[in-house]
Amino acid sequence: MNATTKMQNRMTQPTTPADQAQQAEALVERLFGDLLGVITTYGVYIGDRLGLYRALSEGGRATPADLASRAGIAERYAREWLEQRAADGILSLVSDSPDPARRSFELPHVHAEVLTDDTSLNYFAPFMRLLIAGGNQMPAILDAYCDGTGVNWADYGDDMRESQGDANKPLFLNQLGEYIAQLPQVHERLQQPGARVADIGTGFGWSAIGVAEAYPNAIVDSYDLDAPAMDRATEHARERGVGDRVTFHARDAAEAEGSYDLVLAFECIHDMPQPVGVLATMRQLAGDNGTVIVMDENVAEQFEAPANEVDRLFYGYSLLVCLPDGMSHQPSVGTGTVMRPATLRGYAQEAGFADIEILPLENDFFRFYRLA
């Protein structure tokens, strides 16, 4: 039984002085584990942003001097990072020595996939980067908590943009086509010449690129307010060979026009200060014959406390990123990351949809909805 479970169980029992002491001890034990997790997060971030994991993955085992030379960092810091990562179990100690400078370390192959392979579904480093990018805005976040304003997405910088794009890239490139193929009418229509898709809140463009790669006849228009992200998305589409069929528009999706067979919004509705207006535009873009699909967080349908791990994760991102971003544009409904089905249903019905349907597409972190 872990510390969290022990603490939760004790919270339901009578609180004698002995019980209270045990509860305090259990909370300290849990927070100590959480503290170690934060240290792991920072260690991953340093290795990710400085290219240390890639240097080990591509160059093999390394002493501190080897890593410092490959990555262009100071040898003393290379030694400390290697030792800390090995102490944390992320790296393996290959050759020990009383002389710290002579110790050598390596990155196990399976760990390299998680930390360096940006096309793998196991790629996890971006999630750590996203958390650090949010924490870097803590002074502004504290101000927002006090005055009710927010922190604009642009203020989080490239760390946030890149981490969000990198986190979703494996899903969109590896699985999005498979998910759409499970919707027979949509799948059939996108195979036809001239099929048109609108992608709302596209970020770095991987969702649009994933659709274009899965459906060579489809033409995709993508919308996002973040101009730097649109520039990067255009580069990505060109590099992947679909730049002739995917166009990125740095403009408000609520102003989009046209007629589309499929209208998508992936993990962005909960960030919008006024989601109803965007959903109404999506309804118009789809018309009578198109399909509207929203992907958002796969949180519990009702609030629970204590919550499951997915809810806890997304509440964390909401504290640091999504709610402050949504609140930075006023007036704002202030949805936050934890958007439950009932909340989306309310927005959809206000936008003119009759209802939402939860699609039978399985993903641990995301839920897919069809709006009709």
C-alpha positions as CSV (number, residue, x, y, z in Angstrom):
1,M,0.0,0.0,0.0
2,N,1.6,3.3,-1.0
3,A,1.6,6.5,1.0
4,T,-1.3,8.1,-0.9
5,T,-3.5,5.1,-0.3
6,K,-2.6,4.9,3.4
7,M,-3.3,8.6,3.8
8,Q,-6.7,8.3,2.0
9,N,-7.7,5.3,4.1
10,R,-6.8,7.0,7.3
11,M,-8.8,10.1,6.4
12,T,-12.0,8.0,6.6
13,Q,-11.3,6.7,10.1
14,P,-11.9,8.4,13.5
15,T,-9.3,11.1,14.2
16,T,-7.8,10.3,17.5
17,P,-4.4,12.0,18.3
18,A,-2.7,8.8,17.1
19,D,-4.7,8.8,13.9
20,Q,-3.8,12.5,13.3
21,A,-0.1,11.8,13.8
22,Q,-0.3,8.9,11.3
23,Q,-2.1,11.1,8.8
24,A,0.5,13.8,9.1
25,E,3.3,11.2,8.7
26,A,1.5,9.8,5.6
27,L,1.2,13.2,4.1
28,V,4.9,13.9,4.7
29,E,5.8,10.6,3.1
30,R,3.7,11.4,0.1
31,L,5.1,14.9,-0.3
32,F,8.6,13.6,0.0
33,G,7.8,11.3,-2.9
34,D,6.4,14.2,-4.8
35,L,9.5,16.2,-4.1
36,L,11.6,13.5,-5.6
37,G,9.3,13.5,-8.7
38,V,9.9,17.3,-9.1
39,I,13.7,16.7,-8.9
40,T,13.3,14.0,-11.6
41,T,11.3,16.5,-13.7
42,Y,14.1,19.1,-13.5
43,G,16.8,16.5,-14.3
44,V,14.8,15.4,-17.4
45,Y,14.3,19.1,-18.4
46,I,18.1,19.9,-18.2
47,G,19.0,16.8,-20.3
48,D,16.2,17.4,-22.8
49,R,16.9,21.1,-23.4
50,L,20.7,20.8,-23.5
51,G,20.7,17.7,-25.8
52,L,22.4,15.5,-23.2
53,Y,20.1,12.5,-23.7
54,R,20.6,12.7,-27.4
55,A,24.3,12.9,-27.0
56,L,24.3,9.7,-24.9
57,S,21.8,8.0,-27.3
58,E,23.8,8.8,-30.4
59,G,27.3,8.6,-29.0
60,G,27.0,5.8,-26.5
61,R,28.5,5.5,-23.0
62,A,30.3,8.6,-21.7
63,T,32.5,9.9,-19.0
64,P,31.8,13.5,-17.8
65,A,34.5,14.7,-20.2
66,D,33.0,12.8,-23.1
67,L,29.5,14.2,-22.5
68,A,30.8,17.7,-22.0
69,S,32.6,17.5,-25.3
70,R,29.7,16.1,-27.2
71,A,27.1,18.5,-25.8
72,G,29.2,21.6,-25.4
73,I,28.7,22.0,-21.7
74,A,31.1,22.4,-18.7
75,E,32.6,19.1,-17.5
76,R,31.8,19.7,-13.8
77,Y,28.1,20.1,-14.6
78,A,28.2,17.1,-16.9
79,R,29.6,15.0,-14.0
80,E,26.9,16.2,-11.6
81,W,24.1,15.6,-14.1
82,L,25.4,12.1,-15.0
83,E,25.7,11.1,-11.3
84,Q,22.2,12.5,-10.4
85,R,20.6,10.8,-13.4
86,A,22.2,7.5,-12.5
87,A,21.2,7.9,-8.8
88,D,17.7,8.5,-10.0
89,G,17.8,5.3,-12.1
90,I,17.5,7.1,-15.5
91,L,21.1,6.3,-16.6
92,S,23.1,3.2,-15.9
93,L,26.5,3.3,-14.3
94,V,28.7,1.3,-16.7
95,S,32.2,1.7,-15.2
96,D,32.7,2.8,-11.6
97,S,35.9,4.4,-10.3
98,P,37.1,6.1,-7.1
99,D,37.9,9.0,-9.4
100,P,34.5,10.6,-10.4
101,A,36.0,11.9,-13.7
102,R,36.7,8.3,-14.8
103,R,33.2,7.0,-14.2
104,S,31.2,6.2,-17.4
105,F,27.4,6.1,-17.9
106,E,25.0,5.1,-20.6
107,L,21.4,5.7,-21.5
108,P,19.5,2.4,-21.8
109,H,17.9,1.9,-25.2
110,V,14.3,1.8,-23.8
111,H,14.9,5.0,-21.8
112,A,16.3,6.7,-25.0
113,E,12.9,6.0,-26.7
114,V,11.0,7.8,-23.9
115,L,13.4,10.7,-23.7
116,T,14.6,11.3,-27.3
117,D,12.3,9.6,-29.9
118,D,9.8,12.4,-30.9
119,T,7.8,10.0,-33.1
120,S,7.3,7.3,-30.4
121,L,4.0,7.1,-28.5
122,N,6.2,6.6,-25.4
123,Y,7.9,10.0,-25.8
124,F,7.4,11.7,-22.5
125,A,10.1,14.4,-22.2
126,P,7.8,17.2,-23.6
127,F,5.4,16.8,-20.7
128,M,8.2,17.6,-18.2
129,R,9.1,20.6,-20.4
130,L,5.5,21.8,-20.4
131,L,5.4,21.7,-16.6
132,I,8.7,23.7,-16.3
133,A,7.5,26.3,-18.8
134,G,4.3,26.8,-16.7
135,G,6.3,27.0,-13.4
136,N,8.6,29.7,-15.0
137,Q,5.6,32.0,-15.0
138,M,4.8,31.5,-11.4
139,P,5.1,35.2,-10.3
140,A,2.7,36.2,-13.1
141,I,0.4,33.3,-12.1
142,L,0.3,34.4,-8.5
143,D,-0.6,37.9,-9.6
144,A,-3.4,36.4,-11.8
145,Y,-4.7,34.4,-8.9
146,C,-5.0,37.6,-6.8
147,D,-6.5,39.9,-9.4
148,G,-8.5,37.5,-11.5
149,T,-6.6,38.2,-14.8
150,G,-4.4,35.6,-16.5
151,V,-1.2,34.8,-18.3
152,N,-1.2,35.0,-22.1
153,W,-0.1,31.9,-24.0
154,A,2.6,34.0,-25.8
155,D,4.1,34.9,-22.4
156,Y,5.0,31.2,-21.8
157,G,7.5,31.3,-24.7
158,D,9.0,28.7,-27.0
159,D,9.3,26.1,-24.2
160,M,5.6,26.0,-23.9
161,R,4.9,26.1,-27.7
162,E,7.4,23.4,-28.4
163,S,6.4,21.1,-25.6
164,Q,2.7,21.2,-26.5
165,G,3.6,20.4,-30.1
166,D,6.0,17.7,-29.3
167,A,3.7,16.1,-26.8
168,N,0.9,15.7,-29.3
169,K,3.1,14.9,-32.4
170,P,3.3,11.1,-31.9
171,L,-0.4,10.7,-31.3
172,F,-1.4,12.8,-34.4
173,L,1.2,11.2,-36.7
174,N,0.8,7.6,-35.6
175,Q,-2.8,7.2,-34.5
176,L,-5.1,10.0,-35.8
177,G,-5.6,8.3,-39.2
178,E,-6.5,5.1,-37.4
179,Y,-9.1,6.9,-35.2
180,I,-10.7,8.6,-38.1
181,A,-10.8,5.3,-40.0
182,Q,-13.1,3.9,-37.3
183,L,-15.8,6.5,-38.3
184,P,-17.0,4.9,-41.6
185,Q,-18.8,7.9,-43.1
186,V,-16.0,10.3,-42.3
187,H,-13.4,7.8,-43.5
188,E,-15.2,7.3,-46.9
189,R,-15.7,11.0,-47.5
190,L,-12.1,11.9,-46.8
191,Q,-10.9,9.4,-49.4
192,Q,-12.8,11.3,-52.1
193,P,-11.0,13.9,-54.3
194,G,-11.5,17.4,-53.1
195,A,-12.4,16.4,-49.5
196,R,-11.9,19.4,-47.2
197,V,-11.0,19.5,-43.5
198,A,-10.8,22.5,-41.1
199,D,-8.5,22.1,-38.1
200,I,-9.2,24.6,-35.3
201,G,-6.4,25.5,-32.8
202,T,-3.8,23.5,-34.6
203,G,-0.7,24.7,-32.7
204,F,2.4,23.3,-34.4
205,G,0.2,21.7,-37.0
206,W,0.7,18.0,-36.3
207,S,-3.0,17.3,-36.3
208,A,-3.5,18.8,-39.7
209,I,-0.4,17.0,-41.0
210,G,-1.6,13.7,-39.6
211,V,-4.9,14.1,-41.4
212,A,-3.2,15.0,-44.7
213,E,-0.8,12.0,-44.5
214,A,-3.6,9.6,-43.7
215,Y,-5.8,11.0,-46.5
216,P,-3.9,12.0,-49.6
217,N,-7.0,13.5,-51.3
218,A,-7.8,15.8,-48.4
219,I,-7.1,19.5,-48.3
220,V,-6.7,21.0,-44.9
221,D,-7.2,24.5,-43.6
222,S,-5.8,25.1,-40.1
223,Y,-6.4,28.0,-37.8
224,D,-4.6,29.3,-34.7
225,L,-4.0,32.7,-33.2
226,D,-0.4,32.0,-32.4
227,A,1.6,33.4,-35.4
228,P,5.0,31.9,-34.4
229,A,3.3,28.5,-34.1
230,M,1.8,28.9,-37.6
231,D,5.2,29.6,-39.0
232,R,6.6,26.5,-37.4
233,A,3.6,24.5,-38.6
234,T,4.2,25.6,-42.2
235,E,7.8,24.4,-41.9
236,H,6.6,21.1,-40.5
237,A,4.1,20.5,-43.3
238,R,6.7,21.3,-46.0
239,E,9.2,18.9,-44.4
240,R,6.6,16.1,-44.3
241,G,5.7,16.7,-47.9
242,V,2.2,17.9,-47.4
243,G,2.7,21.6,-47.7
244,D,0.7,21.8,-50.9
245,R,-2.4,20.5,-49.2
246,V,-2.2,22.1,-45.8
247,T,-2.6,25.8,-45.2
248,F,-2.1,27.5,-41.9
249,H,-4.0,30.7,-41.0
250,A,-2.8,32.9,-38.1
251,R,-6.3,34.2,-37.3
252,D,-9.2,33.6,-35.0
253,A,-11.0,30.4,-35.8
254,A,-14.3,32.1,-35.0
255,E,-13.8,34.1,-38.2
256,A,-13.2,31.1,-40.4
257,E,-15.4,30.7,-43.5
258,G,-16.1,28.0,-46.1
259,S,-17.6,24.5,-46.3
260,Y,-15.9,21.5,-45.0
261,D,-16.5,17.7,-44.8
262,L,-14.8,17.4,-41.4
263,V,-14.2,20.1,-38.8
264,L,-11.8,19.3,-35.9
265,A,-10.7,20.9,-32.7
266,F,-8.1,19.0,-30.8
267,E,-7.3,19.8,-27.1
268,C,-8.1,23.5,-27.4
269,I,-11.8,24.1,-26.6
270,H,-11.0,24.2,-22.9
271,D,-8.4,26.9,-23.5
272,M,-10.8,29.3,-25.3
273,P,-12.2,32.3,-23.3
274,Q,-15.4,32.1,-25.4
275,P,-15.7,28.6,-26.8
276,V,-19.4,28.9,-27.8
277,G,-18.5,31.3,-30.6
278,V,-15.9,29.0,-32.0
279,L,-18.2,26.0,-31.7
280,A,-20.9,27.9,-33.6
281,T,-18.4,28.7,-36.3
282,M,-17.5,25.0,-36.5
283,R,-21.2,24.1,-36.9
284,Q,-21.4,26.6,-39.8
285,L,-18.3,25.3,-41.5
286,A,-19.6,21.7,-41.3
287,G,-23.1,22.7,-42.6
288,D,-25.7,20.0,-42.9
289,N,-23.4,17.3,-44.3
290,G,-20.1,17.7,-42.5
291,T,-18.9,16.2,-39.3
292,V,-17.6,18.1,-36.2
293,I,-15.2,16.3,-33.9
294,V,-13.7,17.6,-30.7
295,M,-10.9,15.9,-28.8
296,D,-10.3,17.0,-25.2
297,E,-9.1,15.6,-21.9
298,N,-10.3,12.2,-20.8
299,V,-11.2,13.3,-17.3
300,A,-13.8,11.7,-15.1
301,E,-17.4,12.6,-16.0
302,Q,-18.0,13.8,-12.4
303,F,-15.8,15.6,-9.9
304,E,-14.2,13.1,-7.5
305,A,-11.9,13.7,-4.5
306,P,-9.4,12.2,-4.2
307,A,-9.3,12.0,-8.0
308,N,-7.8,9.5,-10.4
309,E,-4.3,10.1,-11.9
310,V,-5.6,11.6,-15.1
311,D,-7.7,14.2,-13.4
312,R,-4.8,15.0,-11.0
313,L,-2.5,15.5,-14.0
314,F,-4.8,17.8,-15.9
315,Y,-5.7,19.8,-12.8
316,G,-2.0,20.4,-12.5
317,Y,-1.7,21.7,-16.0
318,S,-4.8,23.8,-15.4
319,L,-3.3,25.5,-12.4
320,L,-0.2,26.5,-14.2
321,V,-1.2,26.9,-17.9
322,C,-4.7,26.4,-19.3
323,L,-6.8,28.4,-16.8
324,P,-4.4,31.4,-16.6
325,D,-4.2,31.4,-20.4
326,G,-8.0,31.2,-20.8
327,M,-8.5,34.0,-18.2
328,S,-6.0,36.3,-20.0
329,H,-8.6,37.2,-22.5
330,Q,-11.7,38.9,-20.9
331,P,-14.5,38.2,-20.8
332,S,-13.7,34.5,-20.3
333,V,-15.8,31.5,-19.2
334,G,-12.7,30.2,-17.4
335,T,-13.1,26.5,-18.4
336,G,-9.7,25.2,-17.4
337,T,-8.1,21.9,-18.5
338,V,-10.6,19.7,-16.7
339,M,-13.5,20.1,-19.1
340,R,-16.0,17.3,-18.3
341,P,-18.6,16.1,-20.9
342,A,-21.4,18.0,-19.3
343,T,-19.5,21.3,-19.7
344,L,-18.8,20.6,-23.4
345,R,-22.5,19.6,-23.9
346,G,-23.6,22.9,-22.5
347,Y,-21.3,24.9,-24.7
348,A,-22.3,22.8,-27.8
349,Q,-26.0,23.3,-27.2
350,E,-25.6,27.0,-26.7
351,A,-23.7,27.0,-30.0
352,G,-26.7,25.4,-31.8
353,F,-25.8,21.7,-31.7
354,A,-28.5,19.3,-30.5
355,D,-26.1,17.1,-28.4
356,I,-22.7,15.5,-28.2
357,E,-21.8,11.9,-28.7
358,I,-18.8,10.3,-26.9
359,L,-17.0,8.3,-29.7
360,P,-15.7,4.7,-28.9
361,L,-12.1,5.7,-29.6
362,E,-9.9,4.5,-26.8
363,N,-7.1,6.7,-25.4
364,D,-5.9,7.0,-21.9
365,F,-5.6,10.8,-21.9
366,F,-8.1,12.0,-24.5
367,R,-11.8,11.7,-25.2
368,F,-13.3,12.2,-28.7
369,Y,-16.7,13.8,-29.2
370,R,-19.0,14.1,-32.2
371,L,-21.2,17.2,-32.1
372,A,-24.4,17.0,-34.0
